[in-house]
Amino acid sequence: MNSSQTIHQLAEDIYQVRLPLPFALKQVNCYLVKGTSGWTVLDTGLNTPSGQAAWREAFRALEIEASDIHQIVLTHTHPDHYGMAGWLQNYCKRRSSADAPPVLMSAREARTAASFWGPNPDWKKTVLNFWRSCGVPVELAMAITAATGQMRLRVLPHPSQVKIISAGNELLIGDRQTKILQVSGHSDGQLIFYDQAAQLLFCGDQLLLGITPNISVWPHSDPNPLGQFLASLDKLSTLKVRTALPGHRGLITDFQGRIGELKEHHAERLRHALATAQPMVTAFEAAQQIFPLDKLSVHEKRFAVAETAAHLDYLVERKQLRRETGGVRLYIRA
């Protein structure tokens, strides 16, 4: 493991730790922030042997002892951000006489972690029925469900000490006083953290550079995620941000410009989604017209269909389509 490829110092007290992912994104950006009370870990990566090795190397390179970890903060509970939260707690507990550091997240994300990633004897039925309701053929729906089962293993063990934090309050990350903001769309209860004094934003996956955050409908998600996402962009546009530190890819230095690009992307995608309903369509059929599904992996097909469903649902909210629900959800020109 080459620490020069994994760890990047962004400020005197902030280090970005790039952890490997076994799918197209390749890496997730996590952060270590140093303070007088110890280090804050911001997001944790997917629990894989290579991810564990990357954290060990980062701690070794920065001379961080287990007892130095003050808290583990999560933006959201997608597995590439939540996956090693429990592992990191156990790592610290095994190597220190101090208590394991708490894992901080929003109440909404804690509910998702418990209901979807936690013990649930009905999860296979729920997931399979959801994909079938999107019009996904049975063989692909079963493959997606199997892949979800593998992903569930990558978030074990679950964190044992969870502390709920709420939007509107402040949180000390290292020695930086940040305001907690809740932004929905990518994940229902995602939290981001704004250091107004430095005009710095730990923005999770709400804004990304070079790629667009995935805005999708999932079996456990709140309705109309795209509407929530676009509304959050309007709120974020009021912030003065010099640098945003995202969950993937490079740093964002043109914050307002990137917000504008994301809005335009979704406006174009909505035009395309509406055009697929001639006069009716399932989410899977629409995704076939928008994405090259035959060239995508099972993991990528899952995101393509779920994101297409989010755009179709948004058009229903705007009364440009109507939705009939039965065994399969049909989107019909209004």
BAKE-958694 format. One record per residue (C-alpha): x, y, z. Coordinates in steps of 0.05 Angstrom, whole numbers, plus 32768, in hexadecimal, padded with zeros to 4 digits. Each point is the difference from the previous one (the first is absolute). Layout:
<zavos>
XYZ
...
</zavos>
This chain:
<zavos>
800080008000
801E80427FE9
7FEE80378032
801180377FCC
7FC77FE67FD5
7FD07FF9803A
800C803D802C
7FFD80487FE7
8009803C802F
7FCE80367FEF
800C8030803A
802B8003803E
7FCD7FD58025
7FDA7FDC7FC7
80167FC07FDD
7FD97FDE7FC9
80037FB48002
7FEE7FDF7FBE
7FE67FBA800B
7FF77FCC7FC9
7FBC7FE97FE7
7FF37FC07FD8
7FD380237FCC
800180387FCD
800A803A8030
80447FE18013
800A802A803E
7FDB80238039
801B803E8022
80027FFC804B
801F8036802C
802A8004803F
7FFD80428025
8030800F803A
7FEA8026803E
8016800C8047
7FD07FC98018
80187FCE7FCD
7FF17FEC7FB9
7FBD7FFF7FDD
7FF37FCB7FCB
7FCE80197FCC
7FE17FC57FDA
80207FBB8001
7FFE7FDB7FBD
7FE77FBB7FED
80177FC7802E
80317FD97FD5
80467FE58010
801F80367FD4
7FD780368023
80177FE78044
804880007FE8
7FF880487FE7
7FE880188044
80397FDC8024
803280207FD1
7FE180458009
80047FFA804B
80487FE87FFC
801580377FD0
7FE08037802A
80167FE08042
7FB97FFB8019
7FF47FD2803B
7FBD7FDE800B
7FF5802A803E
8009803F7FD5
7FBF7FF47FDA
7FCE802F8021
7FC27FF37FD6
7FE87FE17FBF
7FD0802C7FD9
7FD57FE67FC7
7FE2802A7FC9
7FD07FC77FEE
7FF97FB58003
800C7FEA7FB9
80307FC58007
803D80237FE3
7FFA80348038
7FE27FD78039
80217FBD7FF3
803C8003802F
7FE180288039
7FF87FC3802C
80437FE47FEA
802380428014
7FDE7FFF8043
80187FBA800D
804680117FE6
800580398032
7FE37FD88039
80307FC57FF6
803D802D8000
7FEE80308038
7FE97FFE8048
7FD2803A7FF0
7FB87FF77FEA
7FF27FF87FB5
7FF380437FDE
7FB6800F7FF3
7FE37FFE7FBA
7FD980407FF1
7FC880027FCC
7FBB801C7FF5
7FC27FDF801C
7FE67FF27FBA
80407FDD7FEB
80017FD88040
7FBA7FE67FF0
80167FED7FBA
803D7FDB801B
7FD67FDA8032
7FC67FEF7FD1
80257FF27FBF
80477FEC8012
7FEF7FE18043
7FE27FBC800F
7FC07FFA7FD6
7FE57FBB7FED
7FD480207FC9
803680297FDD
80067FD17FC4
7FB580017FF3
7FFD804B8008
803A800C7FD0
7FEA7FCE7FCC
7FB8801B8000
801980477FF8
80297FF07FC2
7FC87FD87FE2
7FD1803C800C
803280297FD6
7FF57FD07FC6
80447FDF8008
80017FB97FE1
80007FC98034
80477FE77FF3
801E80458006
7FD58010803D
801B7FC18021
804880127FEE
7FF78046801E
7FE37FE1803F
803B7FD18006
8030803A7FF6
7FDB80268037
800C7FC4802E
804A80047FF2
7FFF804B800F
7FDD7FF38043
803E7FD88015
802C803C7FF1
7FE0802A8037
800E7FCE8038
800A80078039
7FCE8037800E
80178037802F
7FEE7FF38049
80028047801B
7FD780317FD6
7FF480498011
7FC980257FDB
801080467FE7
7FCF80317FE1
7FFF80357FCC
800280478019
80317FEF8038
804B80087FFF
80357FCA8002
804980068010
80277FDB7FCA
804880028017
800380488018
7FD280197FC9
7FBC80198016
7FD07FE77FCB
7FB680097FF5
7FDA7FBF7FF4
7FD480027FC1
7FD17FC97FEB
7FFA7FF77FB4
7FD27FCC7FE2
7FFC7FE17FBB
803F7FD67FFB
7FF07FE28044
7FC480128029
80248019803E
804580127FE6
80268033802A
803480307FE7
802C802F802A
800D80497FF2
803C8025801D
7FE980477FF4
804080208019
80297FDC7FCC
7FC87FFD7FCB
800D7FB57FFF
7FCA7FCB7FF6
80067FB5800E
7FCA7FF17FCC
7FFB7FB48000
7FE17FE77FC0
7FD0803B7FF7
802F80217FCE
80357FDC7FD8
803180187FCC
80007FDF7FBB
7FC77FD18010
7FBA800C801A
7FE87FE68043
7FD27FC67FF7
7FB88015800F
7FD67FC18005
7FC27FDF801A
800F7FC5802E
7FD37FD08026
800B80278040
800580477FE6
7FD3803C800A
7FD480157FC5
801880307FCA
804B7FFF800E
800F802B7FC2
7FD180368018
802380008044
804480027FDE
7FF0803B7FD4
7FE28025803C
80407FF38027
802A801E7FC8
7FD880408005
800F8004804A
80497FF07FF7
800780377FCC
7FF880338039
80417FE98021
804380207FF4
802E7FC67FF1
804880077FEA
800E7FB58000
7FD27FC38006
801C7FBD8014
7FD67FC97FE0
7FF97FB5800A
801D7FEF7FBC
802D801F7FCB
802280438005
7FF5803E802C
7FCB80327FE9
801B80477FFB
7FC8801E7FD4
7FC77FF08030
7FCA802B7FDF
80157FE97FBB
7FFB7FB78013
7FBA800B801D
7FEB801E7FBD
801D7FC57FDA
7FDA7FCE802A
7FBF80257FF6
800A80017FB5
80127FB67FFF
7FBF7FED8022
7FD7802F7FD5
801B7FDB7FC3
7FF67FBC801F
7FB880128010
7FF380137FB8
801C7FBD7FEA
7FD87FDA8034
7FBF80227FEB
800E7FEE7FB7
80047FB68012
7FB67FFD8013
7FE17FF47FBB
7FCC7FFB801D
80137FD4803B
803F7FE1801B
801E7FDB803C
803F80198023
80277FC77FE0
7FE7800F7FBA
8010804A8009
80457FEF801A
800D7FD67FC1
7FF4803F7FD7
802B802D802C
803B7FD38012
80267FCA7FD9
7FE87FCB8030
801C7FC67FD8
8046801B800C
7FF8800B804B
80107FD3803A
7FC87FE7802E
801680358033
7FFC80377FCB
7FBD7FE87FE5
7FE380058046
801480498005
7FE8800F7FB9
7FBA7FE5800C
7FF9801F8045
801780447FE7
7FD07FFC7FC5
7FC77FF08031
8012803F8027
7FFA802B7FC2
7FBE7FE07FED
7FE5800A8046
8014804A7FFD
7FD980077FBF
7FC47FE18024
800680348037
800180367FCA
7FC27FE07FE1
80237FF47FBE
7FF77FB6800A
7FD07FD68029
80127FBF8021
7FD67FC18004
80157FCF8035
7FF17FB67FFE
80317FC97FF8
802B802F7FD6
8001804C8004
7FEC801F7FBD
800F80487FEF
7FCE801D7FD0
7FFD80437FDC
7FD1802D8027
</zavos>
